[in-house]
Amino acid sequence: MSPEMDVDVILEQVAEKYTGQPINKIDGVKIEFGKEWVHLRKSNTEPIIRIYSESESENKANELAHRIMDDIREL
């Protein structure tokens, strides 16, 4: 991400895209998808969004993280 990008706006737009899912906005944006979830939070020291994901397997967690990364790129 470039320094001029507004990370807070990006996080809000991702949350809006998934309004049908349970969302927690404490310390970033955590979106639940049944038994899996993804948590996005901005770094205070770098112009990046940290993405944490959990699912049944490492592959599924990576797929979920990549799906969210694709969503961010589309914004």
PDB file of N, H, CA, C and O in Angstrom:
ATOM      1  N   MET A   1       0.849  -1.173   0.000  1.00  0.00           N
ATOM      2  CA  MET A   1       0.000   0.000   0.000  1.00  0.00           C
ATOM      3  C   MET A   1       0.891   1.231   0.000  1.00  0.00           C
ATOM      4  O   MET A   1       1.991   1.225   0.552  1.00  0.00           O
ATOM      5  N   SER A   2       0.406   2.254  -0.612  1.00  0.00           N
ATOM      6  H   SER A   2      -0.488   2.259  -1.061  1.00  0.00           H
ATOM      7  CA  SER A   2       1.160   3.494  -0.650  1.00  0.00           C
ATOM      8  C   SER A   2       0.765   4.374   0.539  1.00  0.00           C
ATOM      9  O   SER A   2      -0.362   4.298   1.028  1.00  0.00           O
ATOM     10  N   PRO A   3       1.701   5.207   0.997  1.00  0.00           N
ATOM     11  CA  PRO A   3       1.434   6.028   2.193  1.00  0.00           C
ATOM     12  C   PRO A   3       0.239   6.963   2.072  1.00  0.00           C
ATOM     13  O   PRO A   3      -0.368   7.311   3.085  1.00  0.00           O
ATOM     14  N   GLU A   4      -0.119   7.381   0.844  1.00  0.00           N
ATOM     15  H   GLU A   4       0.373   7.098   0.022  1.00  0.00           H
ATOM     16  CA  GLU A   4      -1.243   8.309   0.698  1.00  0.00           C
ATOM     17  C   GLU A   4      -2.602   7.633   0.791  1.00  0.00           C
ATOM     18  O   GLU A   4      -3.621   8.322   0.826  1.00  0.00           O
ATOM     19  N   MET A   5      -2.650   6.308   0.831  1.00  0.00           N
ATOM     20  H   MET A   5      -1.822   5.747   0.803  1.00  0.00           H
ATOM     21  CA  MET A   5      -3.921   5.594   0.935  1.00  0.00           C
ATOM     22  C   MET A   5      -4.461   5.711   2.356  1.00  0.00           C
ATOM     23  O   MET A   5      -3.704   5.630   3.324  1.00  0.00           O
ATOM     24  N   ASP A   6      -5.764   5.901   2.474  1.00  0.00           N
ATOM     25  H   ASP A   6      -6.378   5.967   1.688  1.00  0.00           H
ATOM     26  CA  ASP A   6      -6.411   6.006   3.782  1.00  0.00           C
ATOM     27  C   ASP A   6      -6.855   4.608   4.224  1.00  0.00           C
ATOM     28  O   ASP A   6      -7.881   4.099   3.774  1.00  0.00           O
ATOM     29  N   VAL A   7      -6.081   4.011   5.092  1.00  0.00           N
ATOM     30  H   VAL A   7      -5.247   4.424   5.457  1.00  0.00           H
ATOM     31  CA  VAL A   7      -6.333   2.636   5.524  1.00  0.00           C
ATOM     32  C   VAL A   7      -7.668   2.513   6.242  1.00  0.00           C
ATOM     33  O   VAL A   7      -8.363   1.509   6.089  1.00  0.00           O
ATOM     34  N   ASP A   8      -8.034   3.528   7.026  1.00  0.00           N
ATOM     35  H   ASP A   8      -7.469   4.344   7.151  1.00  0.00           H
ATOM     36  CA  ASP A   8      -9.321   3.478   7.737  1.00  0.00           C
ATOM     37  C   ASP A   8     -10.490   3.390   6.759  1.00  0.00           C
ATOM     38  O   ASP A   8     -11.453   2.663   7.002  1.00  0.00           O
ATOM     39  N   VAL A   9     -10.408   4.119   5.673  1.00  0.00           N
ATOM     40  H   VAL A   9      -9.626   4.710   5.475  1.00  0.00           H
ATOM     41  CA  VAL A   9     -11.467   4.084   4.656  1.00  0.00           C
ATOM     42  C   VAL A   9     -11.512   2.705   3.999  1.00  0.00           C
ATOM     43  O   VAL A   9     -12.592   2.164   3.761  1.00  0.00           O
ATOM     44  N   ILE A  10     -10.364   2.149   3.713  1.00  0.00           N
ATOM     45  H   ILE A  10      -9.487   2.588   3.907  1.00  0.00           H
ATOM     46  CA  ILE A  10     -10.297   0.816   3.097  1.00  0.00           C
ATOM     47  C   ILE A  10     -10.926  -0.225   4.010  1.00  0.00           C
ATOM     48  O   ILE A  10     -11.713  -1.053   3.552  1.00  0.00           O
ATOM     49  N   LEU A  11     -10.593  -0.195   5.289  1.00  0.00           N
ATOM     50  H   LEU A  11      -9.953   0.478   5.662  1.00  0.00           H
ATOM     51  CA  LEU A  11     -11.168  -1.150   6.239  1.00  0.00           C
ATOM     52  C   LEU A  11     -12.691  -1.001   6.305  1.00  0.00           C
ATOM     53  O   LEU A  11     -13.414  -1.994   6.380  1.00  0.00           O
ATOM     54  N   GLU A  12     -13.168   0.235   6.277  1.00  0.00           N
ATOM     55  H   GLU A  12     -12.580   1.042   6.216  1.00  0.00           H
ATOM     56  CA  GLU A  12     -14.606   0.470   6.312  1.00  0.00           C
ATOM     57  C   GLU A  12     -15.282  -0.065   5.051  1.00  0.00           C
ATOM     58  O   GLU A  12     -16.376  -0.625   5.125  1.00  0.00           O
ATOM     59  N   GLN A  13     -14.641   0.102   3.903  1.00  0.00           N
ATOM     60  H   GLN A  13     -13.752   0.556   3.843  1.00  0.00           H
ATOM     61  CA  GLN A  13     -15.210  -0.388   2.646  1.00  0.00           C
ATOM     62  C   GLN A  13     -15.265  -1.913   2.620  1.00  0.00           C
ATOM     63  O   GLN A  13     -16.226  -2.490   2.111  1.00  0.00           O
ATOM     64  N   VAL A  14     -14.249  -2.563   3.161  1.00  0.00           N
ATOM     65  H   VAL A  14     -13.468  -2.094   3.575  1.00  0.00           H
ATOM     66  CA  VAL A  14     -14.270  -4.029   3.231  1.00  0.00           C
ATOM     67  C   VAL A  14     -15.405  -4.474   4.147  1.00  0.00           C
ATOM     68  O   VAL A  14     -16.128  -5.417   3.826  1.00  0.00           O
ATOM     69  N   ALA A  15     -15.562  -3.805   5.278  1.00  0.00           N
ATOM     70  H   ALA A  15     -14.974  -3.039   5.539  1.00  0.00           H
ATOM     71  CA  ALA A  15     -16.655  -4.140   6.202  1.00  0.00           C
ATOM     72  C   ALA A  15     -18.015  -3.958   5.522  1.00  0.00           C
ATOM     73  O   ALA A  15     -18.917  -4.773   5.711  1.00  0.00           O
ATOM     74  N   GLU A  16     -18.159  -2.903   4.742  1.00  0.00           N
ATOM     75  H   GLU A  16     -17.426  -2.240   4.589  1.00  0.00           H
ATOM     76  CA  GLU A  16     -19.426  -2.663   4.033  1.00  0.00           C
ATOM     77  C   GLU A  16     -19.726  -3.768   3.030  1.00  0.00           C
ATOM     78  O   GLU A  16     -20.883  -4.142   2.839  1.00  0.00           O
ATOM     79  N   LYS A  17     -18.681  -4.292   2.387  1.00  0.00           N
ATOM     80  H   LYS A  17     -17.741  -3.988   2.542  1.00  0.00           H
ATOM     81  CA  LYS A  17     -18.883  -5.351   1.399  1.00  0.00           C
ATOM     82  C   LYS A  17     -19.477  -6.609   2.042  1.00  0.00           C
ATOM     83  O   LYS A  17     -20.219  -7.350   1.398  1.00  0.00           O
ATOM     84  N   TYR A  18     -19.149  -6.842   3.302  1.00  0.00           N
ATOM     85  H   TYR A  18     -18.546  -6.240   3.826  1.00  0.00           H
ATOM     86  CA  TYR A  18     -19.587  -8.058   3.990  1.00  0.00           C
ATOM     87  C   TYR A  18     -20.602  -7.758   5.092  1.00  0.00           C
ATOM     88  O   TYR A  18     -20.561  -8.384   6.151  1.00  0.00           O
ATOM     89  N   THR A  19     -21.502  -6.820   4.862  1.00  0.00           N
ATOM     90  H   THR A  19     -21.536  -6.312   4.001  1.00  0.00           H
ATOM     91  CA  THR A  19     -22.477  -6.442   5.888  1.00  0.00           C
ATOM     92  C   THR A  19     -23.400  -7.594   6.282  1.00  0.00           C
ATOM     93  O   THR A  19     -24.004  -7.544   7.354  1.00  0.00           O
ATOM     94  N   GLY A  20     -23.528  -8.628   5.452  1.00  0.00           N
ATOM     95  H   GLY A  20     -23.037  -8.669   4.582  1.00  0.00           H
ATOM     96  CA  GLY A  20     -24.367  -9.770   5.785  1.00  0.00           C
ATOM     97  C   GLY A  20     -23.712 -10.748   6.739  1.00  0.00           C
ATOM     98  O   GLY A  20     -24.354 -11.692   7.200  1.00  0.00           O
ATOM     99  N   GLN A  21     -22.448 -10.532   7.037  1.00  0.00           N
ATOM    100  H   GLN A  21     -21.927  -9.765   6.662  1.00  0.00           H
ATOM    101  CA  GLN A  21     -21.693 -11.419   7.942  1.00  0.00           C
ATOM    102  C   GLN A  21     -21.548 -10.754   9.307  1.00  0.00           C
ATOM    103  O   GLN A  21     -21.613  -9.528   9.406  1.00  0.00           O
ATOM    104  N   PRO A  22     -21.353 -11.547  10.363  1.00  0.00           N
ATOM    105  CA  PRO A  22     -21.043 -10.945  11.665  1.00  0.00           C
ATOM    106  C   PRO A  22     -19.703 -10.207  11.592  1.00  0.00           C
ATOM    107  O   PRO A  22     -18.698 -10.766  11.155  1.00  0.00           O
ATOM    108  N   ILE A  23     -19.705  -8.945  12.026  1.00  0.00           N
ATOM    109  H   ILE A  23     -20.522  -8.490  12.381  1.00  0.00           H
ATOM    110  CA  ILE A  23     -18.505  -8.109  11.967  1.00  0.00           C
ATOM    111  C   ILE A  23     -18.249  -7.500  13.330  1.00  0.00           C
ATOM    112  O   ILE A  23     -19.165  -7.012  13.993  1.00  0.00           O
ATOM    113  N   ASN A  24     -16.984  -7.536  13.742  1.00  0.00           N
ATOM    114  H   ASN A  24     -16.240  -7.932  13.204  1.00  0.00           H
ATOM    115  CA  ASN A  24     -16.541  -6.910  14.973  1.00  0.00           C
ATOM    116  C   ASN A  24     -15.517  -5.847  14.580  1.00  0.00           C
ATOM    117  O   ASN A  24     -14.537  -6.149  13.900  1.00  0.00           O
ATOM    118  N   LYS A  25     -15.745  -4.602  15.008  1.00  0.00           N
ATOM    119  H   LYS A  25     -16.541  -4.356  15.560  1.00  0.00           H
ATOM    120  CA  LYS A  25     -14.848  -3.510  14.627  1.00  0.00           C
ATOM    121  C   LYS A  25     -13.943  -3.061  15.761  1.00  0.00           C
ATOM    122  O   LYS A  25     -13.435  -1.940  15.741  1.00  0.00           O
ATOM    123  N   ILE A  26     -13.738  -3.918  16.745  1.00  0.00           N
ATOM    124  H   ILE A  26     -14.152  -4.829  16.761  1.00  0.00           H
ATOM    125  CA  ILE A  26     -12.798  -3.615  17.820  1.00  0.00           C
ATOM    126  C   ILE A  26     -11.396  -3.962  17.308  1.00  0.00           C
ATOM    127  O   ILE A  26     -11.148  -5.096  16.897  1.00  0.00           O
ATOM    128  N   ASP A  27     -10.487  -2.994  17.335  1.00  0.00           N
ATOM    129  H   ASP A  27     -10.688  -2.074  17.669  1.00  0.00           H
ATOM    130  CA  ASP A  27      -9.098  -3.191  16.900  1.00  0.00           C
ATOM    131  C   ASP A  27      -9.028  -3.654  15.441  1.00  0.00           C
ATOM    132  O   ASP A  27      -8.360  -4.642  15.136  1.00  0.00           O
ATOM    133  N   GLY A  28      -9.704  -2.957  14.557  1.00  0.00           N
ATOM    134  H   GLY A  28     -10.247  -2.155  14.805  1.00  0.00           H
ATOM    135  CA  GLY A  28      -9.696  -3.318  13.144  1.00  0.00           C
ATOM    136  C   GLY A  28     -11.060  -3.816  12.719  1.00  0.00           C
ATOM    137  O   GLY A  28     -12.087  -3.350  13.212  1.00  0.00           O
ATOM    138  N   VAL A  29     -11.065  -4.767  11.799  1.00  0.00           N
ATOM    139  H   VAL A  29     -10.231  -5.146  11.398  1.00  0.00           H
ATOM    140  CA  VAL A  29     -12.309  -5.353  11.301  1.00  0.00           C
ATOM    141  C   VAL A  29     -12.154  -6.868  11.290  1.00  0.00           C
ATOM    142  O   VAL A  29     -11.280  -7.407  10.612  1.00  0.00           O
ATOM    143  N   LYS A  30     -13.005  -7.544  12.042  1.00  0.00           N
ATOM    144  H   LYS A  30     -13.715  -7.106  12.592  1.00  0.00           H
ATOM    145  CA  LYS A  30     -13.016  -9.008  12.043  1.00  0.00           C
ATOM    146  C   LYS A  30     -14.334  -9.455  11.429  1.00  0.00           C
ATOM    147  O   LYS A  30     -15.409  -9.068  11.887  1.00  0.00           O
ATOM    148  N   ILE A  31     -14.237 -10.279  10.380  1.00  0.00           N
ATOM    149  H   ILE A  31     -13.364 -10.593  10.008  1.00  0.00           H
ATOM    150  CA  ILE A  31     -15.414 -10.757   9.671  1.00  0.00           C
ATOM    151  C   ILE A  31     -15.490 -12.268   9.835  1.00  0.00           C
ATOM    152  O   ILE A  31     -14.522 -12.980   9.567  1.00  0.00           O
ATOM    153  N   GLU A  32     -16.638 -12.749  10.275  1.00  0.00           N
ATOM    154  H   GLU A  32     -17.425 -12.171  10.493  1.00  0.00           H
ATOM    155  CA  GLU A  32     -16.829 -14.184  10.478  1.00  0.00           C
ATOM    156  C   GLU A  32     -17.582 -14.791   9.302  1.00  0.00           C
ATOM    157  O   GLU A  32     -18.553 -14.223   8.803  1.00  0.00           O
ATOM    158  N   PHE A  33     -17.116 -15.953   8.874  1.00  0.00           N
ATOM    159  H   PHE A  33     -16.327 -16.415   9.280  1.00  0.00           H
ATOM    160  CA  PHE A  33     -17.738 -16.719   7.800  1.00  0.00           C
ATOM    161  C   PHE A  33     -17.976 -18.130   8.321  1.00  0.00           C
ATOM    162  O   PHE A  33     -17.233 -19.053   7.985  1.00  0.00           O
ATOM    163  N   GLY A  34     -18.996 -18.297   9.130  1.00  0.00           N
ATOM    164  H   GLY A  34     -19.600 -17.547   9.403  1.00  0.00           H
ATOM    165  CA  GLY A  34     -19.249 -19.608   9.717  1.00  0.00           C
ATOM    166  C   GLY A  34     -18.132 -20.008  10.669  1.00  0.00           C
ATOM    167  O   GLY A  34     -17.909 -19.354  11.688  1.00  0.00           O
ATOM    168  N   LYS A  35     -17.433 -21.084  10.332  1.00  0.00           N
ATOM    169  H   LYS A  35     -17.614 -21.615   9.505  1.00  0.00           H
ATOM    170  CA  LYS A  35     -16.354 -21.582  11.197  1.00  0.00           C
ATOM    171  C   LYS A  35     -15.008 -20.937  10.896  1.00  0.00           C
ATOM    172  O   LYS A  35     -14.011 -21.273  11.535  1.00  0.00           O
ATOM    173  N   GLU A  36     -14.960 -20.024   9.944  1.00  0.00           N
ATOM    174  H   GLU A  36     -15.770 -19.751   9.425  1.00  0.00           H
ATOM    175  CA  GLU A  36     -13.705 -19.351   9.642  1.00  0.00           C
ATOM    176  C   GLU A  36     -13.879 -17.845   9.778  1.00  0.00           C
ATOM    177  O   GLU A  36     -15.002 -17.342   9.761  1.00  0.00           O
ATOM    178  N   TRP A  37     -12.773 -17.127   9.912  1.00  0.00           N
ATOM    179  H   TRP A  37     -11.860 -17.535   9.926  1.00  0.00           H
ATOM    180  CA  TRP A  37     -12.828 -15.694  10.073  1.00  0.00           C
ATOM    181  C   TRP A  37     -11.558 -15.056   9.523  1.00  0.00           C
ATOM    182  O   TRP A  37     -10.537 -15.712   9.319  1.00  0.00           O
ATOM    183  N   VAL A  38     -11.664 -13.763   9.294  1.00  0.00           N
ATOM    184  H   VAL A  38     -12.493 -13.230   9.460  1.00  0.00           H
ATOM    185  CA  VAL A  38     -10.516 -12.957   8.884  1.00  0.00           C
ATOM    186  C   VAL A  38     -10.531 -11.674   9.713  1.00  0.00           C
ATOM    187  O   VAL A  38     -11.587 -11.094   9.963  1.00  0.00           O
ATOM    188  N   HIS A  39      -9.346 -11.244  10.131  1.00  0.00           N
ATOM    189  H   HIS A  39      -8.488 -11.715   9.928  1.00  0.00           H
ATOM    190  CA  HIS A  39      -9.216 -10.029  10.935  1.00  0.00           C
ATOM    191  C   HIS A  39      -8.227  -9.114  10.239  1.00  0.00           C
ATOM    192  O   HIS A  39      -7.089  -9.502   9.972  1.00  0.00           O
ATOM    193  N   LEU A  40      -8.664  -7.895   9.945  1.00  0.00           N
ATOM    194  H   LEU A  40      -9.588  -7.579  10.161  1.00  0.00           H
ATOM    195  CA  LEU A  40      -7.820  -6.901   9.303  1.00  0.00           C
ATOM    196  C   LEU A  40      -7.569  -5.778  10.285  1.00  0.00           C
ATOM    197  O   LEU A  40      -8.488  -5.305  10.953  1.00  0.00           O
ATOM    198  N   ARG A  41      -6.324  -5.358  10.369  1.00  0.00           N
ATOM    199  H   ARG A  41      -5.578  -5.743   9.826  1.00  0.00           H
ATOM    200  CA  ARG A  41      -6.020  -4.204  11.209  1.00  0.00           C
ATOM    201  C   ARG A  41      -4.866  -3.437  10.599  1.00  0.00           C
ATOM    202  O   ARG A  41      -3.969  -4.017   9.988  1.00  0.00           O
ATOM    203  N   LYS A  42      -4.900  -2.145  10.771  1.00  0.00           N
ATOM    204  H   LYS A  42      -5.629  -1.674  11.268  1.00  0.00           H
ATOM    205  CA  LYS A  42      -3.831  -1.337  10.202  1.00  0.00           C
ATOM    206  C   LYS A  42      -2.628  -1.326  11.133  1.00  0.00           C
ATOM    207  O   LYS A  42      -2.755  -1.419  12.354  1.00  0.00           O
ATOM    208  N   SER A  43      -1.469  -1.209  10.524  1.00  0.00           N
ATOM    209  H   SER A  43      -1.366  -1.133   9.532  1.00  0.00           H
ATOM    210  CA  SER A  43      -0.238  -1.093  11.288  1.00  0.00           C
ATOM    211  C   SER A  43      -0.074   0.367  11.704  1.00  0.00           C
ATOM    212  O   SER A  43      -0.395   1.277  10.940  1.00  0.00           O
ATOM    213  N   ASN A  44       0.418   0.579  12.897  1.00  0.00           N
ATOM    214  H   ASN A  44       0.678  -0.161  13.518  1.00  0.00           H
ATOM    215  CA  ASN A  44       0.688   1.943  13.364  1.00  0.00           C
ATOM    216  C   ASN A  44       2.056   2.439  12.933  1.00  0.00           C
ATOM    217  O   ASN A  44       2.363   3.621  13.086  1.00  0.00           O
ATOM    218  N   THR A  45       2.883   1.546  12.393  1.00  0.00           N
ATOM    219  H   THR A  45       2.633   0.586  12.268  1.00  0.00           H
ATOM    220  CA  THR A  45       4.251   1.921  12.031  1.00  0.00           C
ATOM    221  C   THR A  45       4.543   1.804  10.540  1.00  0.00           C
ATOM    222  O   THR A  45       5.565   2.307  10.074  1.00  0.00           O
ATOM    223  N   GLU A  46       3.660   1.143   9.779  1.00  0.00           N
ATOM    224  H   GLU A  46       2.829   0.734  10.158  1.00  0.00           H
ATOM    225  CA  GLU A  46       3.888   0.949   8.352  1.00  0.00           C
ATOM    226  C   GLU A  46       2.583   1.178   7.601  1.00  0.00           C
ATOM    227  O   GLU A  46       1.507   1.031   8.180  1.00  0.00           O
ATOM    228  N   PRO A  47       2.660   1.537   6.315  1.00  0.00           N
ATOM    229  CA  PRO A  47       1.440   1.711   5.531  1.00  0.00           C
ATOM    230  C   PRO A  47       0.926   0.368   5.004  1.00  0.00           C
ATOM    231  O   PRO A  47       0.880   0.137   3.796  1.00  0.00           O
ATOM    232  N   ILE A  48       0.545  -0.504   5.927  1.00  0.00           N
ATOM    233  H   ILE A  48       0.583  -0.316   6.909  1.00  0.00           H
ATOM    234  CA  ILE A  48       0.070  -1.840   5.553  1.00  0.00           C
ATOM    235  C   ILE A  48      -1.166  -2.204   6.362  1.00  0.00           C
ATOM    236  O   ILE A  48      -1.451  -1.622   7.408  1.00  0.00           O
ATOM    237  N   ILE A  49      -1.881  -3.180   5.842  1.00  0.00           N
ATOM    238  H   ILE A  49      -1.649  -3.653   4.992  1.00  0.00           H
ATOM    239  CA  ILE A  49      -2.987  -3.783   6.582  1.00  0.00           C
ATOM    240  C   ILE A  49      -2.558  -5.202   6.902  1.00  0.00           C
ATOM    241  O   ILE A  49      -2.214  -5.968   6.002  1.00  0.00           O
ATOM    242  N   ARG A  50      -2.577  -5.550   8.158  1.00  0.00           N
ATOM    243  H   ARG A  50      -2.856  -4.927   8.889  1.00  0.00           H
ATOM    244  CA  ARG A  50      -2.251  -6.914   8.567  1.00  0.00           C
ATOM    245  C   ARG A  50      -3.519  -7.750   8.452  1.00  0.00           C
ATOM    246  O   ARG A  50      -4.594  -7.330   8.880  1.00  0.00           O
ATOM    247  N   ILE A  51      -3.381  -8.931   7.873  1.00  0.00           N
ATOM    248  H   ILE A  51      -2.508  -9.272   7.526  1.00  0.00           H
ATOM    249  CA  ILE A  51      -4.519  -9.810   7.676  1.00  0.00           C
ATOM    250  C   ILE A  51      -4.248 -11.128   8.390  1.00  0.00           C
ATOM    251  O   ILE A  51      -3.267 -11.815   8.105  1.00  0.00           O
ATOM    252  N   TYR A  52      -5.123 -11.463   9.309  1.00  0.00           N
ATOM    253  H   TYR A  52      -5.920 -10.905   9.540  1.00  0.00           H
ATOM    254  CA  TYR A  52      -5.058 -12.735  10.031  1.00  0.00           C
ATOM    255  C   TYR A  52      -6.290 -13.532   9.636  1.00  0.00           C
ATOM    256  O   TYR A  52      -7.391 -12.986   9.569  1.00  0.00           O
ATOM    257  N   SER A  53      -6.110 -14.811   9.376  1.00  0.00           N
ATOM    258  H   SER A  53      -5.216 -15.255   9.430  1.00  0.00           H
ATOM    259  CA  SER A  53      -7.274 -15.626   9.015  1.00  0.00           C
ATOM    260  C   SER A  53      -7.181 -16.980   9.698  1.00  0.00           C
ATOM    261  O   SER A  53      -6.094 -17.475   9.998  1.00  0.00           O
ATOM    262  N   GLU A  54      -8.348 -17.564   9.937  1.00  0.00           N
ATOM    263  H   GLU A  54      -9.230 -17.162   9.694  1.00  0.00           H
ATOM    264  CA  GLU A  54      -8.405 -18.887  10.550  1.00  0.00           C
ATOM    265  C   GLU A  54      -9.493 -19.695   9.861  1.00  0.00           C
ATOM    266  O   GLU A  54     -10.578 -19.185   9.580  1.00  0.00           O
ATOM    267  N   SER A  55      -9.189 -20.973   9.590  1.00  0.00           N
ATOM    268  H   SER A  55      -8.308 -21.387   9.818  1.00  0.00           H
ATOM    269  CA  SER A  55     -10.138 -21.865   8.956  1.00  0.00           C
ATOM    270  C   SER A  55      -9.801 -23.298   9.351  1.00  0.00           C
ATOM    271  O   SER A  55      -8.980 -23.530  10.239  1.00  0.00           O
ATOM    272  N   GLU A  56     -10.445 -24.265   8.681  1.00  0.00           N
ATOM    273  H   GLU A  56     -11.112 -24.077   7.960  1.00  0.00           H
ATOM    274  CA  GLU A  56     -10.233 -25.682   8.990  1.00  0.00           C
ATOM    275  C   GLU A  56      -8.822 -26.144   8.661  1.00  0.00           C
ATOM    276  O   GLU A  56      -8.298 -27.056   9.300  1.00  0.00           O
ATOM    277  N   SER A  57      -8.209 -25.518   7.669  1.00  0.00           N
ATOM    278  H   SER A  57      -8.634 -24.776   7.149  1.00  0.00           H
ATOM    279  CA  SER A  57      -6.865 -25.908   7.266  1.00  0.00           C
ATOM    280  C   SER A  57      -6.065 -24.661   6.897  1.00  0.00           C
ATOM    281  O   SER A  57      -6.625 -23.583   6.697  1.00  0.00           O
ATOM    282  N   GLU A  58      -4.772 -24.825   6.814  1.00  0.00           N
ATOM    283  H   GLU A  58      -4.317 -25.701   6.977  1.00  0.00           H
ATOM    284  CA  GLU A  58      -3.915 -23.715   6.433  1.00  0.00           C
ATOM    285  C   GLU A  58      -4.255 -23.234   5.015  1.00  0.00           C
ATOM    286  O   GLU A  58      -4.274 -22.031   4.752  1.00  0.00           O
ATOM    287  N   ASN A  59      -4.520 -24.175   4.111  1.00  0.00           N
ATOM    288  H   ASN A  59      -4.504 -25.152   4.325  1.00  0.00           H
ATOM    289  CA  ASN A  59      -4.863 -23.806   2.736  1.00  0.00           C
ATOM    290  C   ASN A  59      -6.135 -22.961   2.682  1.00  0.00           C
ATOM    291  O   ASN A  59      -6.181 -21.953   1.976  1.00  0.00           O
ATOM    292  N   LYS A  60      -7.160 -23.365   3.421  1.00  0.00           N
ATOM    293  H   LYS A  60      -7.123 -24.184   3.995  1.00  0.00           H
ATOM    294  CA  LYS A  60      -8.416 -22.611   3.417  1.00  0.00           C
ATOM    295  C   LYS A  60      -8.233 -21.237   4.062  1.00  0.00           C
ATOM    296  O   LYS A  60      -8.834 -20.258   3.620  1.00  0.00           O
ATOM    297  N   ALA A  61      -7.412 -21.164   5.095  1.00  0.00           N
ATOM    298  H   ALA A  61      -6.924 -21.960   5.454  1.00  0.00           H
ATOM    299  CA  ALA A  61      -7.129 -19.874   5.729  1.00  0.00           C
ATOM    300  C   ALA A  61      -6.398 -18.957   4.748  1.00  0.00           C
ATOM    301  O   ALA A  61      -6.693 -17.765   4.666  1.00  0.00           O
ATOM    302  N   ASN A  62      -5.446 -19.520   4.005  1.00  0.00           N
ATOM    303  H   ASN A  62      -5.207 -20.489   4.072  1.00  0.00           H
ATOM    304  CA  ASN A  62      -4.733 -18.728   3.003  1.00  0.00           C
ATOM    305  C   ASN A  62      -5.665 -18.270   1.892  1.00  0.00           C
ATOM    306  O   ASN A  62      -5.560 -17.137   1.423  1.00  0.00           O
ATOM    307  N   GLU A  63      -6.576 -19.137   1.469  1.00  0.00           N
ATOM    308  H   GLU A  63      -6.662 -20.057   1.850  1.00  0.00           H
ATOM    309  CA  GLU A  63      -7.545 -18.764   0.432  1.00  0.00           C
ATOM    310  C   GLU A  63      -8.419 -17.608   0.902  1.00  0.00           C
ATOM    311  O   GLU A  63      -8.697 -16.682   0.140  1.00  0.00           O
ATOM    312  N   LEU A  64      -8.848 -17.663   2.149  1.00  0.00           N
ATOM    313  H   LEU A  64      -8.622 -18.415   2.769  1.00  0.00           H
ATOM    314  CA  LEU A  64      -9.667 -16.593   2.702  1.00  0.00           C
ATOM    315  C   LEU A  64      -8.884 -15.279   2.736  1.00  0.00           C
ATOM    316  O   LEU A  64      -9.409 -14.232   2.356  1.00  0.00           O
ATOM    317  N   ALA A  65      -7.642 -15.334   3.187  1.00  0.00           N
ATOM    318  H   ALA A  65      -7.216 -16.184   3.496  1.00  0.00           H
ATOM    319  CA  ALA A  65      -6.807 -14.129   3.239  1.00  0.00           C
ATOM    320  C   ALA A  65      -6.606 -13.559   1.837  1.00  0.00           C
ATOM    321  O   ALA A  65      -6.677 -12.345   1.647  1.00  0.00           O
ATOM    322  N   HIS A  66      -6.358 -14.416   0.865  1.00  0.00           N
ATOM    323  H   HIS A  66      -6.301 -15.403   1.019  1.00  0.00           H
ATOM    324  CA  HIS A  66      -6.152 -13.953  -0.513  1.00  0.00           C
ATOM    325  C   HIS A  66      -7.430 -13.365  -1.108  1.00  0.00           C
ATOM    326  O   HIS A  66      -7.372 -12.426  -1.902  1.00  0.00           O
ATOM    327  N   ARG A  67      -8.575 -13.912  -0.729  1.00  0.00           N
ATOM    328  H   ARG A  67      -8.623 -14.674  -0.084  1.00  0.00           H
ATOM    329  CA  ARG A  67      -9.849 -13.360  -1.198  1.00  0.00           C
ATOM    330  C   ARG A  67     -10.015 -11.926  -0.697  1.00  0.00           C
ATOM    331  O   ARG A  67     -10.434 -11.041  -1.443  1.00  0.00           O
ATOM    332  N   ILE A  68      -9.684 -11.712   0.565  1.00  0.00           N
ATOM    333  H   ILE A  68      -9.343 -12.431   1.171  1.00  0.00           H
ATOM    334  CA  ILE A  68      -9.785 -10.365   1.140  1.00  0.00           C
ATOM    335  C   ILE A  68      -8.756  -9.442   0.495  1.00  0.00           C
ATOM    336  O   ILE A  68      -9.050  -8.275   0.238  1.00  0.00           O
ATOM    337  N   MET A  69      -7.567  -9.944   0.233  1.00  0.00           N
ATOM    338  H   MET A  69      -7.328 -10.892   0.441  1.00  0.00           H
ATOM    339  CA  MET A  69      -6.546  -9.129  -0.445  1.00  0.00           C
ATOM    340  C   MET A  69      -7.038  -8.714  -1.828  1.00  0.00           C
ATOM    341  O   MET A  69      -6.820  -7.577  -2.245  1.00  0.00           O
ATOM    342  N   ASP A  70      -7.691  -9.611  -2.533  1.00  0.00           N
ATOM    343  H   ASP A  70      -7.869 -10.535  -2.194  1.00  0.00           H
ATOM    344  CA  ASP A  70      -8.260  -9.278  -3.846  1.00  0.00           C
ATOM    345  C   ASP A  70      -9.334  -8.201  -3.711  1.00  0.00           C
ATOM    346  O   ASP A  70      -9.414  -7.290  -4.535  1.00  0.00           O
ATOM    347  N   ASP A  71     -10.162  -8.311  -2.663  1.00  0.00           N
ATOM    348  H   ASP A  71     -10.097  -9.051  -1.994  1.00  0.00           H
ATOM    349  CA  ASP A  71     -11.187  -7.294  -2.415  1.00  0.00           C
ATOM    350  C   ASP A  71     -10.541  -5.931  -2.219  1.00  0.00           C
ATOM    351  O   ASP A  71     -11.016  -4.932  -2.759  1.00  0.00           O
ATOM    352  N   ILE A  72      -9.466  -5.888  -1.453  1.00  0.00           N
ATOM    353  H   ILE A  72      -9.081  -6.699  -1.014  1.00  0.00           H
ATOM    354  CA  ILE A  72      -8.777  -4.622  -1.185  1.00  0.00           C
ATOM    355  C   ILE A  72      -8.188  -4.063  -2.474  1.00  0.00           C
ATOM    356  O   ILE A  72      -8.265  -2.857  -2.710  1.00  0.00           O
ATOM    357  N   ARG A  73      -7.608  -4.906  -3.302  1.00  0.00           N
ATOM    358  H   ARG A  73      -7.545  -5.885  -3.109  1.00  0.00           H
ATOM    359  CA  ARG A  73      -7.037  -4.435  -4.572  1.00  0.00           C
ATOM    360  C   ARG A  73      -8.114  -3.837  -5.482  1.00  0.00           C
ATOM    361  O   ARG A  73      -7.846  -2.890  -6.221  1.00  0.00           O
ATOM    362  N   GLU A  74      -9.328  -4.386  -5.428  1.00  0.00           N
ATOM    363  H   GLU A  74      -9.545  -5.156  -4.827  1.00  0.00           H
ATOM    364  CA  GLU A  74     -10.424  -3.881  -6.253  1.00  0.00           C
ATOM    365  C   GLU A  74     -10.898  -2.502  -5.811  1.00  0.00           C
ATOM    366  O   GLU A  74     -11.495  -1.765  -6.595  1.00  0.00           O
ATOM    367  N   LEU A  75     -10.633  -2.156  -4.558  1.00  0.00           N
ATOM    368  H   LEU A  75     -10.149  -2.755  -3.920  1.00  0.00           H
ATOM    369  CA  LEU A  75     -11.044  -0.833  -4.064  1.00  0.00           C
ATOM    370  C   LEU A  75     -10.122   0.192  -4.643  1.00  0.00           C
ATOM    371  O   LEU A  75     -10.272   1.383  -4.369  1.00  0.00           O
TER     372      LEU A  75
END
